[in-house]
Amino acid sequence: MTFTQALAAAWQKNDSLLCVGLDPDPAKFPAYLEGRPDAILQFCQAIVDATADLVCCFKPQIAYFAAHSAEDQLKALIAHIHARHPGIPVILDAKRGDIGSTAEQYAKEVFERYGADAVTASPYMGKDSVEPYLAYPDKGVILLCRTSNPGGSDLQFLDVGGKKLYEHVAELVATRWNVSGQCALVVGATFPDEIARVRRIVGELPLLVPGIGAQGGDVEATVQAGRTANGAGLMINSSRAILYAGQDENYAQAARRAASATRELINRYR
């Protein structure tokens, strides 16, 4: 099953557009995990097991693992998700972007070393920097388009031939790069007008939407701007608001409650 097929199946099976971001910060872990060499893995596995039936995908952020020399725990986490919760795709949030020969190595890292189902990448070095990821036709490639951070406008709003640069990226990805149907775009929930514009440009292409929860994006505006005609098409990410909903040993149950409430809120507007 391809990433796109698995995502569509998870949208339907779990009645969910929620993506839980896995951004583990040991400084915020419950006290009983302190000092454990596998603390990151244990923390994330508990979150995953508590929320897997409520999500359409998981999105571990590679920097939160690499900063603590926990790459092996990242690999084990992705294997755990595939083994315990088959059918739930895993997006490795790496935002890679480099020349083709280097991108080939990054693609091997993401898809062969870690076994991720999809990766986030930058489009700004052109198609040849993305082609090594596209060479894995069963995997997803999610390109940065209109990001949720305020500084994204510094470049993404530049005029290029009468359109904004992010609009050009959306059109390019949807019409020329998505030859195997494996592409998606990152569009931040903090900019619902731009979500709507991107949706008009790309049709049914999936959108990964960060920025609700701790970043303050409006759920109703996000869903109404980005949903497809059948009420799908979105991976709406929440990380910190779910991961750290609880501070004690019952943190996984608190995360489940937060994830359930977020899914219900999203579904209210589908």
C-alpha positions in Angstrom: 0.0 0.0 0.0 1.3 3.4 -0.9 1.5 6.4 1.5 -1.4 8.1 -0.3 -3.5 4.9 -0.1 -2.7 4.3 3.6 -3.6 7.9 4.4 -6.9 7.7 2.6 -7.7 4.5 4.5 -6.8 6.0 7.8 -8.9 9.1 7.2 -11.9 6.7 6.8 -11.1 4.0 9.3 -10.4 6.4 12.2 -12.7 9.1 11.0 -9.9 11.5 11.6 -7.9 14.3 10.0 -5.6 14.6 13.1 -1.9 14.1 12.8 -0.1 13.8 16.1 3.4 15.3 16.0 6.0 13.5 18.0 8.4 16.2 19.2 9.9 14.7 22.4 11.5 17.1 24.8 13.0 15.2 27.8 12.8 18.3 29.9 9.1 18.0 29.8 8.8 14.3 30.5 7.3 12.8 33.7 9.8 12.5 36.5 9.8 8.7 36.5 11.4 8.7 33.0 14.3 10.8 34.1 17.7 9.1 33.5 16.3 6.3 31.4 18.5 5.7 28.3 15.3 4.8 26.3 13.2 7.6 27.8 12.4 9.2 24.4 11.3 5.8 23.0 9.2 5.0 26.0 7.5 8.4 26.1 6.6 8.4 22.4 5.5 4.7 22.3 3.0 5.5 25.2 1.7 8.5 23.3 1.3 6.4 20.1 -0.4 3.5 21.7 -2.8 5.8 23.5 -3.8 7.8 20.4 -3.4 5.5 17.4 -7.1 4.9 16.8 -7.7 8.7 16.8 -5.3 9.8 14.1 -4.7 9.6 10.4 -0.9 9.7 10.8 2.0 10.3 13.1 4.8 12.8 12.5 8.1 12.4 14.4 10.4 15.4 14.1 13.9 14.2 13.5 15.7 17.1 15.3 14.1 16.1 18.6 15.7 12.7 18.3 19.0 13.6 16.8 19.7 16.4 19.4 19.8 13.6 22.0 21.7 11.0 19.9 18.4 9.1 19.8 18.3 8.1 16.2 18.1 4.4 17.1 15.1 5.2 19.3 13.5 7.0 16.3 14.0 3.9 14.2 12.6 1.7 16.9 9.6 4.0 17.3 8.7 3.9 13.6 9.1 0.1 13.7 6.8 0.0 16.7 4.1 2.1 14.9 4.2 -0.2 11.9 4.1 -3.4 14.0 1.5 -2.4 16.5 -0.7 0.0 14.5 -0.4 -1.2 10.8 -2.0 1.1 8.4 -1.2 4.3 10.2 1.4 6.1 8.1 4.5 7.8 9.6 5.8 11.1 8.2 9.4 11.8 9.1 9.5 15.6 9.5 13.0 16.3 8.3 12.5 19.2 5.8 15.4 18.0 3.7 16.6 20.1 0.7 19.9 19.6 -1.1 21.5 18.7 -4.4 20.5 15.4 -6.0 23.5 13.3 -5.0 23.1 14.4 -1.4 19.3 14.0 -1.6 19.9 10.4 -2.7 21.6 9.7 0.7 18.8 11.6 2.6 16.2 9.5 0.8 18.0 6.3 1.8 18.2 7.5 5.4 14.5 8.4 5.6 13.0 5.5 3.7 15.5 2.6 4.1 17.2 3.4 7.5 14.2 4.7 9.4 11.4 3.1 7.3 9.2 6.2 7.2 6.2 6.3 4.9 6.7 9.9 3.9 9.1 12.8 4.4 8.9 16.6 4.5 11.2 18.4 2.1 12.0 21.8 0.7 11.3 22.6 -2.9 13.5 25.6 -3.2 16.5 23.8 -4.9 14.2 22.6 -7.7 13.0 19.3 -9.0 16.3 17.5 -9.2 16.7 18.0 -5.4 13.3 16.2 -4.9 13.6 13.5 -7.5 15.6 11.1 -5.2 12.6 11.0 -2.9 10.1 10.6 -5.8 12.1 7.6 -6.9 10.4 5.7 -4.1 6.9 5.6 -5.7 5.2 4.1 -2.6 6.4 6.8 -0.3 5.0 10.3 0.3 6.9 13.5 -0.4 5.5 16.5 1.4 6.9 19.8 0.1 7.0 23.1 2.0 4.6 25.6 0.5 3.1 28.2 2.9 4.6 27.5 6.3 3.1 28.4 9.7 5.9 30.6 11.0 5.6 34.4 10.7 8.9 34.7 8.8 7.6 32.4 6.0 6.3 35.5 4.3 9.8 36.9 3.8 10.2 34.6 0.8 6.9 32.8 0.2 5.0 36.0 -0.5 7.5 37.2 -3.1 5.8 38.1 -6.5 6.9 35.8 -9.3 5.2 36.6 -12.6 2.0 37.9 -11.0 1.6 35.2 -8.4 3.0 34.6 -4.9 6.0 32.2 -4.7 4.0 29.8 -2.5 1.3 29.7 -5.2 3.9 28.9 -7.8 5.2 26.1 -5.6 1.7 24.7 -5.2 1.0 24.7 -8.9 4.4 23.3 -9.8 4.1 20.4 -7.4 0.5 19.6 -8.3 1.0 19.7 -12.1 4.6 18.7 -12.9 6.1 16.9 -9.9 3.3 14.7 -8.7 3.6 12.2 -11.6 3.2 9.2 -9.3 0.5 10.7 -7.1 2.8 10.7 -4.1 3.1 14.5 -3.3 1.5 16.6 -0.7 2.1 20.2 0.6 2.7 21.9 3.9 0.4 24.8 4.5 0.2 26.4 7.9 -3.1 26.7 9.9 -2.1 30.2 10.9 -2.9 31.3 7.3 -6.4 30.0 6.4 -6.8 32.3 3.4 -3.7 30.8 1.9 -4.9 27.3 2.7 -8.0 28.1 0.7 -5.9 29.5 -2.2 -3.7 26.4 -2.2 -6.7 24.1 -2.2 -8.1 25.8 -5.3 -4.8 25.4 -7.1 -4.0 21.8 -6.2 -7.5 20.1 -6.2 -7.5 16.9 -4.2 -3.7 17.0 -3.2 -3.3 16.2 0.5 -2.2 19.1 2.7 -0.2 18.7 5.9 -1.3 21.6 8.2 0.7 22.5 11.2 -0.1 25.4 13.5 -3.2 24.5 15.6 -2.8 23.9 19.3 0.3 25.7 20.7 0.7 27.9 17.6 -2.9 29.1 17.8 -4.3 28.3 14.4 -8.1 28.3 14.1 -9.5 24.8 13.6 -12.8 25.8 12.1 -11.1 28.2 9.6 -8.5 25.6 8.7 -11.0 22.8 8.0 -13.3 24.9 6.0 -10.5 26.3 3.9 -8.6 23.1 3.3 -11.1 20.2 3.2 -11.8 18.4 0.0 -15.4 17.8 -1.3 -15.6 14.5 0.6 -14.4 16.1 3.9 -10.9 14.8 3.8 -7.6 16.0 2.2 -6.0 17.2 5.4 -3.4 16.1 7.9 -4.0 18.6 10.7 -1.0 18.4 13.0 -0.9 19.0 16.8 2.2 18.3 18.8 2.8 20.0 22.1 -0.8 20.5 23.0 -1.3 16.7 22.9 2.2 15.4 24.0 2.3 17.5 27.2 -1.4 17.6 28.1 -0.4 15.8 31.3 2.7 16.1 33.4 2.6 12.9 35.6 2.7 9.2 35.0 -0.8 9.4 33.5 0.5 11.6 30.6 -0.5 9.1 27.9 -4.2 9.1 29.1 -4.1 12.9 29.2 -2.7 12.9 25.6 -5.5 10.6 24.5 -8.1 12.9 26.0 -6.5 15.9 24.2 -6.3 14.0 20.9 -9.9 12.9 21.2 -11.1 16.4 21.9 -9.0 17.8 18.9 -10.4 15.1 16.6 -13.9 15.9 17.6 -13.4 19.6 17.1 -12.0 19.0 13.6 -14.8 16.7 12.7 -17.4 19.3 13.8 -16.5 21.3 10.8 -15.9 18.6 8.2 
